[in-house]
Protein backbone atom coordinates (compact mmCIF):
# COMPACT_ATOMS: atom_id res chain seq x y z
CA UNK A 1 0.00 0.00 0.00
CA UNK A 2 1.40 3.39 -0.96
CA UNK A 3 1.59 6.24 1.50
CA UNK A 4 -0.48 9.37 1.09
CA UNK A 5 2.44 11.45 -0.25
CA UNK A 6 3.50 8.78 -2.73
CA UNK A 7 -0.05 8.30 -3.95
CA UNK A 8 -0.54 12.04 -4.31
CA UNK A 9 2.75 12.40 -6.23
CA UNK A 10 1.72 9.55 -8.52
CA UNK A 11 -1.62 11.29 -9.18
CA UNK A 12 0.10 14.59 -10.01
CA UNK A 13 2.58 12.88 -12.36
CA UNK A 14 -0.30 10.99 -14.01
CA UNK A 15 -2.22 14.24 -14.47
CA UNK A 16 0.76 16.11 -15.96
CA UNK A 17 1.55 13.23 -18.31
CA UNK A 18 -2.06 12.98 -19.45
CA UNK A 19 -2.27 16.72 -20.11
CA UNK A 20 0.95 16.56 -22.14
CA UNK A 21 -0.23 13.57 -24.16
CA UNK A 22 -3.62 15.15 -24.77
CA UNK A 23 -1.91 18.35 -25.94
CA UNK A 24 0.10 16.37 -28.48
CA UNK A 25 -3.08 14.63 -29.64
CA UNK A 26 -4.79 18.03 -30.01
CA UNK A 27 -1.91 19.39 -32.09
CA UNK A 28 -1.96 16.33 -34.35
CA UNK A 29 -5.72 16.58 -34.71
CA UNK A 30 -5.47 20.27 -35.59
CA UNK A 31 -2.91 19.50 -38.28
CA UNK A 32 -5.21 16.86 -39.79
CA UNK A 33 -8.05 19.36 -39.87
CA UNK A 34 -5.80 22.00 -41.45
CA UNK A 35 -4.72 19.56 -44.18
CA UNK A 36 -8.36 18.64 -44.78
CA UNK A 37 -9.40 22.28 -45.18
CA UNK A 38 -6.37 23.06 -47.37
CA UNK A 39 -7.17 20.23 -49.79
CA UNK A 40 -10.86 21.14 -49.77
CA UNK A 41 -9.99 24.74 -50.62
CA UNK A 42 -7.78 23.56 -53.48
CA UNK A 43 -10.56 21.26 -54.69
CA UNK A 44 -13.12 24.08 -54.61
CA UNK A 45 -10.56 26.55 -56.05
CA UNK A 46 -11.02 28.96 -53.16
CA UNK A 47 -8.78 32.01 -52.85
CA UNK A 48 -6.12 31.71 -50.12
CA UNK A 49 -6.26 27.98 -49.25
CA UNK A 50 -3.20 28.38 -47.01
CA UNK A 51 -4.93 31.08 -44.96
CA UNK A 52 -7.98 28.85 -44.40
CA UNK A 53 -5.75 25.91 -43.46
CA UNK A 54 -3.70 27.91 -40.96
CA UNK A 55 -6.77 29.46 -39.37
CA UNK A 56 -8.47 26.06 -39.17
CA UNK A 57 -5.39 24.55 -37.58
CA UNK A 58 -5.18 27.18 -34.87
CA UNK A 59 -8.89 27.82 -34.37
CA UNK A 60 -10.90 24.69 -35.13
CA UNK A 61 -14.16 26.65 -35.23
CA UNK A 62 -12.85 28.42 -38.36
CA UNK A 63 -13.06 25.06 -40.18
CA UNK A 64 -16.75 24.88 -39.36
CA UNK A 65 -17.28 28.44 -40.59
CA UNK A 66 -15.32 27.66 -43.77
CA UNK A 67 -17.43 24.58 -44.48
CA UNK A 68 -20.70 26.43 -43.86
CA UNK A 69 -19.63 29.25 -46.20
CA UNK A 70 -18.49 26.88 -48.95
CA UNK A 71 -21.55 24.65 -48.81
CA UNK A 72 -24.03 27.52 -48.71
CA UNK A 73 -22.41 29.48 -51.57
CA UNK A 74 -23.97 29.25 -54.97
CA UNK A 75 -21.66 28.13 -57.71
CA UNK A 76 -20.22 31.31 -59.20
CA UNK A 77 -18.03 31.75 -62.24
CA UNK A 78 -14.33 31.97 -61.51
CA UNK A 79 -12.58 35.32 -61.40
CA UNK A 80 -9.16 36.30 -62.63
CA UNK A 81 -6.70 36.66 -59.76
CA UNK A 82 -5.11 39.71 -61.40
CA UNK A 83 -7.96 41.89 -62.71
CA UNK A 84 -11.02 40.31 -61.06
CA UNK A 85 -12.94 39.83 -64.32
CA UNK A 86 -15.21 36.79 -64.67
CA UNK A 87 -13.66 33.94 -66.64
CA UNK A 88 -15.36 31.94 -69.33
CA UNK A 89 -15.79 28.26 -68.43
CA UNK A 90 -12.86 26.19 -69.71
CA UNK A 91 -10.70 29.19 -70.61
CA UNK A 92 -6.94 28.94 -70.16
CA UNK A 93 -6.31 32.69 -69.84
CA UNK A 94 -8.16 35.86 -68.85
CA UNK A 95 -9.86 37.52 -71.79
CA UNK A 96 -9.45 40.98 -70.26
CA UNK A 97 -5.83 41.09 -69.04
CA UNK A 98 -4.40 37.99 -70.74
CA UNK A 99 -3.09 36.37 -67.54
CA UNK A 100 -2.52 32.66 -67.97
CA UNK A 101 -4.61 30.54 -65.61
CA UNK A 102 -3.20 27.61 -63.77
CA UNK A 103 -6.13 25.24 -64.11
CA UNK A 104 -5.58 21.95 -62.27
CA UNK A 105 -5.97 18.78 -64.28
CA UNK A 106 -8.69 16.27 -63.50
CA UNK A 107 -6.04 14.03 -61.87
CA UNK A 108 -5.00 16.88 -59.55
CA UNK A 109 -8.64 17.57 -58.69
CA UNK A 110 -9.18 13.87 -57.92
CA UNK A 111 -6.10 13.95 -55.70
CA UNK A 112 -7.39 16.97 -53.78
CA UNK A 113 -10.75 15.27 -53.34
CA UNK A 114 -9.16 12.03 -52.12
CA UNK A 115 -6.84 13.82 -49.68
CA UNK A 116 -9.56 16.06 -48.25
CA UNK A 117 -11.73 13.01 -47.52
CA UNK A 118 -8.80 11.08 -46.06
CA UNK A 119 -7.81 13.92 -43.74
CA UNK A 120 -11.43 14.44 -42.70
CA UNK A 121 -11.78 10.78 -41.67
CA UNK A 122 -8.42 10.86 -39.90
CA UNK A 123 -9.52 13.99 -38.03
CA UNK A 124 -12.78 12.32 -36.99
CA UNK A 125 -10.87 9.23 -35.82
CA UNK A 126 -8.45 11.40 -33.84
CA UNK A 127 -11.37 13.13 -32.13
CA UNK A 128 -12.86 9.75 -31.16
CA UNK A 129 -9.49 8.54 -29.84
CA UNK A 130 -9.06 11.78 -27.88
CA UNK A 131 -12.50 11.40 -26.32
CA UNK A 132 -11.78 7.80 -25.32
CA UNK A 133 -8.40 8.84 -23.91
CA UNK A 134 -9.93 11.58 -21.78
CA UNK A 135 -12.67 9.24 -20.53
CA UNK A 136 -10.24 6.43 -19.62
CA UNK A 137 -7.83 8.87 -18.00
CA UNK A 138 -10.58 10.40 -15.88
CA UNK A 139 -11.70 6.95 -14.72
CA UNK A 140 -8.12 5.97 -13.76
CA UNK A 141 -7.45 9.32 -12.11
CA UNK A 142 -10.67 9.34 -10.13
CA UNK A 143 -10.13 5.72 -9.04
CA UNK A 144 -6.65 6.68 -7.82
CA UNK A 145 -7.88 9.82 -6.04
CA UNK A 146 -10.73 7.96 -4.34
CA UNK A 147 -8.42 5.10 -3.31
CA UNK A 148 -6.16 7.30 -1.18
CA UNK A 149 -9.05 9.41 0.15
CA UNK A 150 -10.64 6.24 1.47
CA UNK A 151 -13.94 6.29 -0.41
C-alpha positions as CSV (number, residue, x, y, z in Angstrom):
1,X,0.0,0.0,0.0
2,X,1.4,3.4,-1.0
3,X,1.6,6.2,1.5
4,X,-0.5,9.4,1.1
5,X,2.4,11.5,-0.2
6,X,3.5,8.8,-2.7
7,X,0.0,8.3,-3.9
8,X,-0.5,12.0,-4.3
9,X,2.7,12.4,-6.2
10,X,1.7,9.5,-8.5
11,X,-1.6,11.3,-9.2
12,X,0.1,14.6,-10.0
13,X,2.6,12.9,-12.4
14,X,-0.3,11.0,-14.0
15,X,-2.2,14.2,-14.5
16,X,0.8,16.1,-16.0
17,X,1.5,13.2,-18.3
18,X,-2.1,13.0,-19.5
19,X,-2.3,16.7,-20.1
20,X,1.0,16.6,-22.1
21,X,-0.2,13.6,-24.2
22,X,-3.6,15.1,-24.8
23,X,-1.9,18.4,-25.9
24,X,0.1,16.4,-28.5
25,X,-3.1,14.6,-29.6
26,X,-4.8,18.0,-30.0
27,X,-1.9,19.4,-32.1
28,X,-2.0,16.3,-34.3
29,X,-5.7,16.6,-34.7
30,X,-5.5,20.3,-35.6
31,X,-2.9,19.5,-38.3
32,X,-5.2,16.9,-39.8
33,X,-8.1,19.4,-39.9
34,X,-5.8,22.0,-41.4
35,X,-4.7,19.6,-44.2
36,X,-8.4,18.6,-44.8
37,X,-9.4,22.3,-45.2
38,X,-6.4,23.1,-47.4
39,X,-7.2,20.2,-49.8
40,X,-10.9,21.1,-49.8
41,X,-10.0,24.7,-50.6
42,X,-7.8,23.6,-53.5
43,X,-10.6,21.3,-54.7
44,X,-13.1,24.1,-54.6
45,X,-10.6,26.6,-56.1
46,X,-11.0,29.0,-53.2
47,X,-8.8,32.0,-52.8
48,X,-6.1,31.7,-50.1
49,X,-6.3,28.0,-49.3
50,X,-3.2,28.4,-47.0
51,X,-4.9,31.1,-45.0
52,X,-8.0,28.8,-44.4
53,X,-5.8,25.9,-43.5
54,X,-3.7,27.9,-41.0
55,X,-6.8,29.5,-39.4
56,X,-8.5,26.1,-39.2
57,X,-5.4,24.5,-37.6
58,X,-5.2,27.2,-34.9
59,X,-8.9,27.8,-34.4
60,X,-10.9,24.7,-35.1
61,X,-14.2,26.7,-35.2
62,X,-12.9,28.4,-38.4
63,X,-13.1,25.1,-40.2
64,X,-16.8,24.9,-39.4
65,X,-17.3,28.4,-40.6
66,X,-15.3,27.7,-43.8
67,X,-17.4,24.6,-44.5
68,X,-20.7,26.4,-43.9
69,X,-19.6,29.2,-46.2
70,X,-18.5,26.9,-48.9
71,X,-21.5,24.6,-48.8
72,X,-24.0,27.5,-48.7
73,X,-22.4,29.5,-51.6
74,X,-24.0,29.3,-55.0
75,X,-21.7,28.1,-57.7
76,X,-20.2,31.3,-59.2
77,X,-18.0,31.8,-62.2
78,X,-14.3,32.0,-61.5
79,X,-12.6,35.3,-61.4
80,X,-9.2,36.3,-62.6
81,X,-6.7,36.7,-59.8
82,X,-5.1,39.7,-61.4
83,X,-8.0,41.9,-62.7
84,X,-11.0,40.3,-61.1
85,X,-12.9,39.8,-64.3
86,X,-15.2,36.8,-64.7
87,X,-13.7,33.9,-66.6
88,X,-15.4,31.9,-69.3
89,X,-15.8,28.3,-68.4
90,X,-12.9,26.2,-69.7
91,X,-10.7,29.2,-70.6
92,X,-6.9,28.9,-70.2
93,X,-6.3,32.7,-69.8
94,X,-8.2,35.9,-68.9
95,X,-9.9,37.5,-71.8
96,X,-9.4,41.0,-70.3
97,X,-5.8,41.1,-69.0
98,X,-4.4,38.0,-70.7
99,X,-3.1,36.4,-67.5
100,X,-2.5,32.7,-68.0
101,X,-4.6,30.5,-65.6
102,X,-3.2,27.6,-63.8
103,X,-6.1,25.2,-64.1
104,X,-5.6,21.9,-62.3
105,X,-6.0,18.8,-64.3
106,X,-8.7,16.3,-63.5
107,X,-6.0,14.0,-61.9
108,X,-5.0,16.9,-59.6
109,X,-8.6,17.6,-58.7
110,X,-9.2,13.9,-57.9
111,X,-6.1,13.9,-55.7
112,X,-7.4,17.0,-53.8
113,X,-10.8,15.3,-53.3
114,X,-9.2,12.0,-52.1
115,X,-6.8,13.8,-49.7
116,X,-9.6,16.1,-48.3
117,X,-11.7,13.0,-47.5
118,X,-8.8,11.1,-46.1
119,X,-7.8,13.9,-43.7
120,X,-11.4,14.4,-42.7
121,X,-11.8,10.8,-41.7
122,X,-8.4,10.9,-39.9
123,X,-9.5,14.0,-38.0
124,X,-12.8,12.3,-37.0
125,X,-10.9,9.2,-35.8
126,X,-8.4,11.4,-33.8
127,X,-11.4,13.1,-32.1
128,X,-12.9,9.8,-31.2
129,X,-9.5,8.5,-29.8
130,X,-9.1,11.8,-27.9
131,X,-12.5,11.4,-26.3
132,X,-11.8,7.8,-25.3
133,X,-8.4,8.8,-23.9
134,X,-9.9,11.6,-21.8
135,X,-12.7,9.2,-20.5
136,X,-10.2,6.4,-19.6
137,X,-7.8,8.9,-18.0
138,X,-10.6,10.4,-15.9
139,X,-11.7,7.0,-14.7
140,X,-8.1,6.0,-13.8
141,X,-7.4,9.3,-12.1
142,X,-10.7,9.3,-10.1
143,X,-10.1,5.7,-9.0
144,X,-6.6,6.7,-7.8
145,X,-7.9,9.8,-6.0
146,X,-10.7,8.0,-4.3
147,X,-8.4,5.1,-3.3
148,X,-6.2,7.3,-1.2
149,X,-9.0,9.4,0.2
150,X,-10.6,6.2,1.5
151,X,-13.9,6.3,-0.4
